[in-house]
Amino acid sequence: MKSRARRQSEKIIFITGTDTGVGKTIFTGMLVHYLRQQGVHALAMKPFCSGRRGDVKLLRAMQDAELTEEEINPFYFPKPVAPLVDARRTKRVISLAQVIRKIKKLAARCECLLIEGSGGLLVPLGEKYMVSDVIKRLDCEVIVVARNQLGTINHTLLTVNALKRFGVKNIAVALVGTSKKDASVEKNGALLREFLGGIAVREVTFLGKKANEIGVLKKSVKKMKKTLAGFCH
């Protein structure tokens, strides 16, 4: 029988989104900080990052700078485009096997590893593989981050249904509030729960325009403890 420590070291949660800019980094940062506060040795990484590296810096701060920026983000591309596009421009070849090795190496160092994906499920990362292929190889839990606004029903159902087709069994949805509330906000959560059956849909309130500031984000974790606890099982 595997030891408790061994089982925990294999726990990986992949955090994907219905689109880019939906709040994945803030959510990942909050969750890793929450887990560490609960005594869980959690780490977070973002294997692929394009454009500015602010997301990487935020994740590093939320896990007490335990990892270097290079460990958090081993595959960096300066252009704000899909990783495959910039990789082809610079003639850089990154195999799926390389990506999995980097992830497994960090997973072996902690009880729980959070992985922030790039954009949505079908973003091309390298030659002949996408974000979804990384998830399939890891056989991990997945949290889908979606914006709580008009259009989220369609985007979220498409993403969750795709995950089911890929064989992912453990899925949850984080419905993140935005500064621009529309008429759909009050009903989106209930409708998603109705159409997604047993899949948990938890709402993360809008954290303010300074949510990506480290101090503000850490204070937000205290306010969202109950919600964040629901994603940890």
C-alpha positions as CSV (number, residue, x, y, z in Angstrom):
1,M,0.0,0.0,0.0
2,K,1.2,3.5,-0.8
3,S,2.0,5.7,2.1
4,R,-0.1,8.8,2.8
5,A,2.7,11.1,1.8
6,R,3.2,9.3,-1.5
7,R,-0.5,9.5,-2.3
8,Q,-0.5,13.2,-1.5
9,S,2.5,13.9,-3.6
10,E,0.6,12.7,-6.6
11,K,-2.3,15.1,-6.2
12,I,-2.4,17.4,-9.2
13,I,-5.2,20.0,-9.9
14,F,-5.2,21.5,-13.3
15,I,-6.8,25.0,-13.6
16,T,-8.1,25.8,-17.0
17,G,-10.4,28.5,-18.3
18,T,-13.2,29.1,-20.8
19,D,-11.0,31.7,-22.4
20,T,-8.0,33.9,-21.7
21,G,-8.2,36.6,-19.0
22,V,-11.0,34.9,-17.0
23,G,-9.2,35.1,-13.7
24,K,-7.2,31.8,-13.7
25,T,-4.0,33.3,-12.1
26,I,-5.9,35.1,-9.3
27,F,-7.9,32.0,-8.6
28,T,-4.8,29.8,-8.6
29,G,-2.9,32.2,-6.4
30,M,-5.8,32.3,-3.9
31,L,-6.1,28.5,-3.8
32,V,-2.4,27.8,-3.4
33,H,-2.2,30.4,-0.6
34,Y,-5.3,28.9,1.1
35,L,-3.9,25.4,1.0
36,R,-0.6,26.5,2.5
37,Q,-2.4,28.3,5.3
38,Q,-4.2,25.0,6.0
39,G,-0.9,23.2,6.5
40,V,-0.9,21.6,3.1
41,H,2.4,21.8,1.3
42,A,1.0,23.1,-2.0
43,L,2.9,24.6,-4.9
44,A,1.6,26.3,-8.1
45,M,3.1,26.5,-11.6
46,K,2.2,27.9,-15.0
47,P,4.2,25.8,-17.4
48,F,3.5,28.1,-20.4
49,C,3.5,31.9,-20.2
50,S,3.3,34.3,-23.2
51,G,3.9,38.0,-23.0
52,R,4.5,39.7,-19.7
53,R,5.5,37.5,-16.7
54,G,3.3,39.2,-14.1
55,D,1.2,36.1,-13.6
56,V,4.4,34.1,-12.7
57,K,5.5,36.8,-10.2
58,L,2.1,36.7,-8.6
59,L,2.1,32.9,-8.2
60,R,5.6,33.0,-6.8
61,A,4.6,35.5,-4.1
62,M,1.4,33.6,-3.2
63,Q,3.5,30.5,-2.4
64,D,6.1,32.4,-0.3
65,A,8.7,32.5,-3.1
66,E,9.4,28.8,-2.5
67,L,10.0,28.3,-6.3
68,T,12.0,30.3,-8.8
69,E,10.3,32.0,-11.7
70,E,11.9,29.4,-14.0
71,E,10.5,26.5,-11.9
72,I,7.0,28.0,-12.0
73,N,7.2,28.8,-15.7
74,P,9.7,26.6,-17.5
75,F,8.4,27.5,-21.0
76,Y,8.3,31.3,-21.5
77,F,7.5,33.1,-24.8
78,P,7.9,36.9,-25.0
79,K,5.2,37.4,-27.6
80,P,1.6,37.6,-26.3
81,V,0.4,34.8,-28.7
82,A,-0.3,31.1,-28.4
83,P,2.9,29.3,-27.4
84,L,3.1,27.3,-30.6
85,V,3.0,30.4,-32.7
86,D,6.0,31.9,-30.9
87,A,7.8,28.5,-30.8
88,R,7.6,28.2,-34.5
89,R,8.8,31.8,-35.0
90,T,11.9,31.1,-32.9
91,K,12.3,27.5,-34.1
92,R,11.9,26.2,-30.6
93,V,10.7,22.7,-30.1
94,I,9.1,21.6,-26.8
95,S,7.7,18.1,-26.7
96,L,4.8,17.0,-24.6
97,A,7.1,14.6,-22.8
98,Q,9.2,17.5,-21.7
99,V,6.2,19.3,-20.3
100,I,5.0,16.3,-18.4
101,R,8.5,15.7,-16.9
102,K,8.7,19.3,-15.6
103,I,5.2,18.9,-14.0
104,K,6.0,15.6,-12.4
105,K,9.3,16.9,-11.0
106,L,7.4,19.6,-9.1
107,A,4.6,17.3,-8.1
108,A,7.1,15.0,-6.4
109,R,8.2,17.9,-4.2
110,C,4.8,18.7,-2.7
111,E,1.5,17.3,-1.4
112,C,-0.6,19.2,-4.0
113,L,0.5,20.8,-7.2
114,L,-1.8,23.4,-8.9
115,I,-1.2,23.9,-12.6
116,E,-2.5,27.0,-14.3
117,G,-3.1,26.3,-18.0
118,S,-2.8,28.8,-20.9
119,G,-6.1,30.1,-22.1
120,G,-8.6,27.4,-22.8
121,L,-8.5,23.6,-23.5
122,L,-7.7,23.8,-27.2
123,V,-4.8,26.3,-27.1
124,P,-1.9,24.8,-29.1
125,L,1.2,24.5,-26.9
126,G,3.5,22.6,-29.1
127,E,3.6,20.5,-32.3
128,K,0.5,18.2,-32.3
129,Y,-0.5,18.9,-28.7
130,M,-2.8,21.3,-26.9
131,V,-3.7,22.1,-23.3
132,S,-6.2,19.2,-23.3
133,D,-3.4,16.7,-24.2
134,V,-1.5,17.8,-21.0
135,I,-4.6,17.2,-18.9
136,K,-5.2,13.8,-20.5
137,R,-1.6,12.7,-19.8
138,L,-1.7,13.8,-16.2
139,D,-5.1,12.1,-15.4
140,C,-5.7,14.9,-12.8
141,E,-8.6,16.8,-11.3
142,V,-9.7,19.9,-13.3
143,I,-11.2,23.2,-12.2
144,V,-12.7,25.3,-14.9
145,V,-12.5,29.1,-14.3
146,A,-15.3,31.0,-16.0
147,R,-16.5,34.7,-16.0
148,N,-19.8,35.3,-14.4
149,Q,-21.3,37.3,-17.2
150,L,-23.4,36.9,-20.4
151,G,-22.1,34.1,-22.5
152,T,-20.6,32.0,-19.7
153,I,-23.3,29.3,-20.0
154,N,-22.3,28.4,-23.5
155,H,-18.5,28.7,-22.9
156,T,-18.6,26.7,-19.7
157,L,-20.8,23.9,-21.0
158,L,-18.6,23.6,-24.0
159,T,-15.5,23.3,-21.9
160,V,-16.9,20.9,-19.3
161,N,-18.4,18.7,-22.0
162,A,-15.1,18.6,-23.8
163,L,-13.4,17.5,-20.6
164,K,-15.9,14.7,-20.2
165,R,-15.1,13.5,-23.7
166,F,-11.4,13.5,-22.8
167,G,-12.2,11.2,-20.0
168,V,-11.8,13.6,-17.1
169,K,-14.0,12.5,-14.2
170,N,-13.2,15.0,-11.4
171,I,-14.4,18.5,-12.6
172,A,-15.4,21.6,-10.7
173,V,-16.3,25.1,-11.9
174,A,-15.2,28.4,-10.4
175,L,-17.6,31.2,-11.6
176,V,-15.6,34.4,-11.1
177,G,-17.3,37.8,-10.7
178,T,-16.3,40.8,-12.8
179,S,-16.6,44.5,-12.4
180,K,-19.2,44.7,-15.1
181,K,-22.4,43.1,-13.9
182,D,-25.1,42.3,-16.4
183,A,-28.6,40.8,-16.2
184,S,-27.3,37.2,-16.4
185,V,-25.1,37.4,-13.2
186,E,-27.8,36.4,-10.8
187,K,-28.9,33.3,-12.7
188,N,-25.7,32.0,-14.3
189,G,-24.7,29.8,-11.3
190,A,-28.1,28.2,-10.9
191,L,-28.4,27.4,-14.6
192,L,-24.9,25.9,-14.8
193,R,-25.7,23.7,-11.8
194,E,-28.9,22.6,-13.5
195,F,-27.2,21.7,-16.8
196,L,-24.0,20.2,-15.3
197,G,-25.8,17.9,-12.9
198,G,-23.5,16.7,-10.1
199,I,-20.6,19.0,-11.1
200,A,-19.9,21.6,-8.4
201,V,-20.2,25.2,-9.4
202,R,-18.9,27.6,-6.8
203,E,-19.1,31.4,-7.2
204,V,-16.0,33.6,-6.5
205,T,-17.1,37.2,-5.9
206,F,-15.5,40.1,-7.6
207,L,-12.4,41.0,-5.6
208,G,-12.0,44.6,-6.7
209,K,-9.8,46.3,-9.3
210,K,-6.7,45.7,-7.2
211,A,-7.2,42.0,-6.8
212,N,-3.9,41.2,-8.5
213,E,-2.0,43.1,-5.8
214,I,-0.4,40.5,-3.4
215,G,-1.6,42.1,-0.1
216,V,-5.1,42.5,-1.4
217,L,-5.2,39.0,-2.7
218,K,-4.1,37.5,0.5
219,K,-6.8,39.4,2.4
220,S,-9.3,38.1,-0.1
221,V,-8.3,34.5,0.7
222,K,-9.5,35.1,4.3
223,K,-12.9,36.4,3.0
224,M,-13.2,33.4,0.6
225,K,-12.1,30.6,2.9
226,K,-15.4,28.7,2.8
227,T,-15.6,28.9,-1.0
228,L,-12.0,27.9,-1.5
229,A,-12.4,25.0,0.9
230,G,-15.1,23.6,-1.4
231,F,-12.5,23.1,-4.1
232,C,-10.2,21.0,-1.8
233,H,-11.4,17.5,-1.3
